[in-house]
Amino acid sequence: MDMMIKKEKLLAILKENRGKHRGIFDKAVDGFRQKSIEALEKKIEKIKKGKLENVMINFPIPEDHTIDYDRVIRMIELTEEEVIKLTEDESRMYLMDDWAWKRQWSASNSMYTDTRMA
């Protein structure tokens, strides 16, 4: 089912969702760095003490989809229409912040933050 929404309201929702997304990503990057450094330092200490230690560390890199928000925001900003028609899928992504990548993004980033499906 399609819906109509005022341009300014849509932009406000998209910008709010973008801000939340970016905040979680930034926290995940900090957590990734901290977790990686701690794991590597533990490995280094064991190796310095003479233990043969596997040095492979494999933490998933946090995902950032800010560009997806930026692209849609820019498209909406450039349209001359004051009321925008959204499909059901667009409504799910833009208004409900439920993108195709959301579950994977949430799972990988939640390893480093206390957020899940934010």
Secondary structure, DSSP 4 states (H G I P E B T S, - for coil): --EEEEHHHHHHHHHHHHHHHHHHHHHHHHHHHHHHHHHHHHHHHHHHTT--------PPPPP--HHHHHHHHHHHHH---SEEEE-HHHHHHHTT---TTHHHHHHHHHTTSS-S--
